[in-house]
Amino acid sequence: MGIKHKVSEDFFKVWTQEMAYTLGYFYADGSMQDSPSIRGKYMRISSAEKNNLLKIKKWMQSQHIITERQREGENILYLLKIGSHELYKDLEKLGLYPNKSLTIKFPNVPKKFLSHFVRGYFDGDGCVRVCMKKGKTQPLIISKLCTVFTSGSKEFLEKLAIRIKECAETNLLKVYNGNRAFMLSYTTADSVKIFKFMYGNMTKPVLLERKALIYSHYFDLRPQRLDKKVKSVLQYIKSE
């Protein structure tokens, strides 16, 4: 076995904002590795966002090293690899397993922590865009705000759509097959609701700032979409 680094092995035993977010992020960008030849069980999170891995490492009280790799013509990819039989066992109980990409199912997340789980998954395997188009009286005008979740598992996204509808009163959309994965795509009205849902229950800055600020940019361009809830969330995000 390799060098034993310290980590909070109880991290996934109790639901918290940080735990739910990390679990969601792991469902998106994580993998599990069972290496019986060296009696090792590992959880791995890879991301182009080093700052997010640093946050997760801090929350898990991990002393593991974040490594990086870069293939020719590609951006740097960061990897946090943690060896722990206990964490591995707890992640299995939460529905994760090796080679999960195409068959993963949506986990049983308590409603109180659902927004944090969804925000973590979104930060790993989602995107938000402010779409523009040519205008008649000005070069560019806002076309729509678009929020997208992707997964190799259609079943996962179908259950995600149901859970979001239950909590945010969005439309129940059909999951469609994109070029490389299945996609769940919301346009402006539902994207605003999802913004409130994902960020509205935070009491700690458990988020990827870059994506949150894209929503913020949209509301700067479309102040008529601002309401009391949106203003409150934006003030919290911008203060962090």
SULZIDA-V843744 format. One record per residue. N is the residue number from 1. SS is DSSP state (hx for helix, st for strand, lp for the rest). BURIAL is b if it has 24 or more other ideal C-beta (glycine too) atoms within 12 Angstrom, else e. Layout:
BEGIN
N/SS/BURIAL
N/SS/BURIAL
END
This chain:
BEGIN
1/lp/e
2/lp/e
3/lp/e
4/lp/e
5/lp/e
6/lp/e
7/lp/b
8/lp/b
9/lp/b
10/lp/e
11/lp/b
12/lp/b
13/lp/e
14/lp/e
15/lp/b
16/lp/b
17/hx/b
18/hx/b
19/hx/b
20/hx/b
21/hx/b
22/hx/b
23/hx/b
24/hx/b
25/hx/b
26/hx/b
27/hx/b
28/hx/b
29/hx/b
30/st/b
31/st/b
32/st/b
33/st/b
34/st/e
35/st/e
36/hx/e
37/hx/e
38/hx/e
39/lp/e
40/st/e
41/st/b
42/st/b
43/st/b
44/st/b
45/st/b
46/st/b
47/st/b
48/lp/e
49/lp/b
50/hx/e
51/hx/e
52/hx/b
53/hx/b
54/hx/e
55/hx/b
56/hx/b
57/hx/b
58/hx/e
59/hx/b
60/lp/b
61/lp/e
62/lp/b
63/lp/e
64/lp/b
65/lp/e
66/st/b
67/st/e
68/st/e
69/st/e
70/lp/e
71/lp/e
72/lp/e
73/lp/e
74/lp/e
75/lp/e
76/lp/e
77/st/e
78/st/b
79/st/b
80/st/b
81/st/b
82/st/b
83/st/b
84/lp/b
85/hx/e
86/hx/e
87/hx/b
88/hx/b
89/hx/e
90/hx/b
91/hx/b
92/hx/e
93/hx/e
94/lp/b
95/lp/b
96/lp/b
97/lp/b
98/lp/e
99/lp/e
100/lp/b
101/lp/b
102/lp/e
103/lp/e
104/lp/b
105/lp/e
106/lp/b
107/lp/b
108/lp/e
109/lp/b
110/lp/e
111/hx/e
112/hx/e
113/hx/b
114/hx/b
115/hx/b
116/hx/b
117/hx/b
118/hx/b
119/hx/b
120/hx/b
121/hx/b
122/hx/b
123/hx/b
124/hx/b
125/hx/b
126/st/b
127/st/b
128/st/b
129/st/e
130/st/b
131/st/e
132/st/e
133/st/e
134/st/e
135/lp/e
136/lp/e
137/lp/e
138/lp/e
139/lp/e
140/st/e
141/st/e
142/st/b
143/st/e
144/st/b
145/st/b
146/st/b
147/st/b
148/st/b
149/st/b
150/st/b
151/st/b
152/lp/e
153/lp/b
154/hx/b
155/hx/e
156/hx/b
157/hx/b
158/hx/b
159/hx/b
160/hx/b
161/hx/b
162/hx/e
163/hx/b
164/hx/b
165/hx/e
166/hx/e
167/hx/b
168/hx/b
169/lp/e
170/lp/b
171/lp/e
172/lp/e
173/lp/b
174/lp/e
175/lp/b
176/st/e
177/st/e
178/lp/e
179/lp/e
180/lp/e
181/lp/b
182/st/b
183/st/b
184/st/b
185/st/b
186/st/b
187/lp/e
188/hx/b
189/hx/e
190/hx/b
191/hx/b
192/hx/b
193/hx/b
194/hx/b
195/hx/b
196/hx/b
197/hx/b
198/hx/b
199/hx/b
200/lp/b
201/lp/b
202/lp/b
203/lp/e
204/lp/e
205/lp/b
206/lp/b
207/lp/b
208/lp/b
209/hx/e
210/hx/e
211/hx/b
212/hx/b
213/hx/e
214/hx/b
215/hx/b
216/hx/b
217/hx/e
218/hx/b
219/hx/b
220/hx/e
221/hx/e
222/lp/b
223/hx/e
224/hx/e
225/hx/b
226/lp/e
227/lp/e
228/hx/e
229/hx/e
230/hx/b
231/hx/e
232/hx/e
233/hx/b
234/hx/b
235/hx/e
236/hx/b
237/hx/b
238/hx/e
239/hx/e
240/lp/e
END
